[in-house]
Amino acid sequence: PSPSSSTSEPHIYVPPELEDVVDQLLTGLRDRDTVVRWSAAKGLGRITERLPRECADDVVGGILELFSEEETDSAWHGANLALAELARRGLLLPFRLPKIVPIIVKAIHYDVRRGQNSVGAHVRDAACYVCWAFARAYSPEVMKPFVADLAEGMLLAALFDREINCRRAASAAFQENVGRQGNENFSHGIEILTAADYFTLGNRVKAFTEISCFVAGFEKYRKGIIGHLTQVKLFHWDVEIRLLASKGLGNLVELDRDYMADVVLKELIGKVCDPDLLVRHGAVLGIAEIVKVQGSNVSAQHAAITNVVVEVEKARLYRGKGGEIMRSAICRLIECVSLAQLPLPVKTQVRLLDSVDDCIKHPLEEISVSAVAGLRALLKQYFPVASTGPSSRLHSRVFEKYAKVVEEEDNAAATRGFALALGCLPAKLIAFNPEALETAVNLLCKCADINFKVGEEPDAETRRNCVKALTEIV
């Protein structure tokens, strides 16, 4: 470029070669190696602070072009580092903030699927660095219009990010903002930092299930937290995050029961048969945990909730890829419906019992254990019996069926599952008189013997589960 024509900075000459240097540094922000991106960001910061205003603004524009959906995660990471360097040096002028802040909020939650995993942790970490730099670069008056979006973005990352370094980076950025921008701008900042500090956020389970509830206690952040769990974390690629998100969502029910029942629950019910496995699995888990806490206060959605199991089985979602985790989720839903004591017609009770029985004999132990937990809650809450004991039909359907499978079945997966099932039967079905209890104990002792065989082969897991069942009964 020719010598600057800016009226505010006359006679500042910019060498033509500098354009090529800046272009090389902007290209370096896309490099695959982190050290190259970091060095390019540092270099851009040093050069930009020596440029006239118009040229420096062109550099900022070039960096912002890297925040594109077509760009790679490396470009997003490098661009974040560059913005942070410019902000630290006071080179990002306030008129740019309305465009930059939404981009940074988006970068805080950057997560792109790549096969069975995702990339983006380094981008989120760098975005937190930008937020930290903003706190040091601008006065509270300049930052005030953008505080709400930044505070929510940093808090959601601090509470719910999958990676521990990102949660801690977001917490550090939030702490810097509260300290420098003032507790007036960042509402309840001191109280939140007391609970969500560097060490407590290191425990992911605690962050999802406990600290999030404390932060959601402040109405300003409540809807954002519920929305993030419902629309993002419940459908995360990592199954552990989906499980934690559902538990966290259940813990938030007490804070706003009406919103959970009328808005969140209705939205999740509509996704139980979604073509995307992650969506339908997360939706079923979310429904289960909300229903468990809501109890019978879901009258508007009662029919839809009890029909979820039927819809999933009708769509044959137990088959194919992801069928196993859908079975576990349905078993958890049955367990939570039972714990919530939702009124169910007898036909529905039997249908749920059939679904649980089908999952108990699954070869995967995780599914079998989930099914047994569902069976325990289902039989305890439903299927009433007379003072003289269960009807012959119910006794035959439950105890005699399970006992026959454990004693005679050749399928080891079935004997393992139904051995555990015998141990979880409530007293009304297994100990309604001394003879019935003795029969159950004798059967389990027999099948726990070292000489007991399933088919023609000994099976240690069946014997182990028989011992577990005996301890539960006793």
Salt bridges, closest charged atoms under 4 A:
GLU49 OE2 - ARG50 NH1 3.31
GLU49 OE2 - ARG89 NE 3.70
ASP57 OD1 - ARG96 NE 3.08
GLU69 OE2 - LYS106 NZ 2.22
GLU71 OE2 - ARG30 NH2 3.17
ASP73 OD1 - ARG114 NH2 3.62
ASP73 OD2 - HIS122 NE2 2.93
GLU85 OE2 - LYS42 NZ 3.60
GLU85 OE1 - ARG88 NH1 3.23
GLU85 OE1 - ARG89 NH1 2.66
ASP111 OD1 - ARG124 NH1 3.59
ASP111 OD2 - HIS236 NE2 3.40
ASP161 OD2 - ARG124 NE 2.52
GLU163 OE2 - ARG162 NH1 2.67
GLU176 OE2 - ARG136 NH1 3.08
GLU176 OE2 - ARG180 NE 2.47
GLU191 OE2 - HIS188 ND1 3.87
ASP238 OD2 - ARG162 NE 2.72
GLU254 OE2 - ARG257 NH2 2.95
ASP256 OD2 - LYS223 NZ 3.18
GLU267 OE2 - LYS271 NZ 3.40
GLU289 OE2 - ARG332 NE 2.84
GLU313 OE1 - ARG351 NH2 3.13
GLU335 OE1 - ARG332 NH1 3.11
ASP354 OD1 - ARG397 NH2 2.65
ASP357 OD2 - ARG397 NH1 2.73
ASP357 OD2 - LYS401 NZ 3.09
ASP358 OD2 - ARG327 NH1 3.09
GLU365 OE2 - ARG464 NH2 2.95
GLU400 OE2 - HIS395 NE2 3.82
GLU407 OE2 - LYS446 NZ 2.60
ASP459 OD1 - ARG416 NH2 2.68
GLU461 OE1 - ARG416 NH2 3.60
GLU472 OE1 - ARG376 NH2 3.00
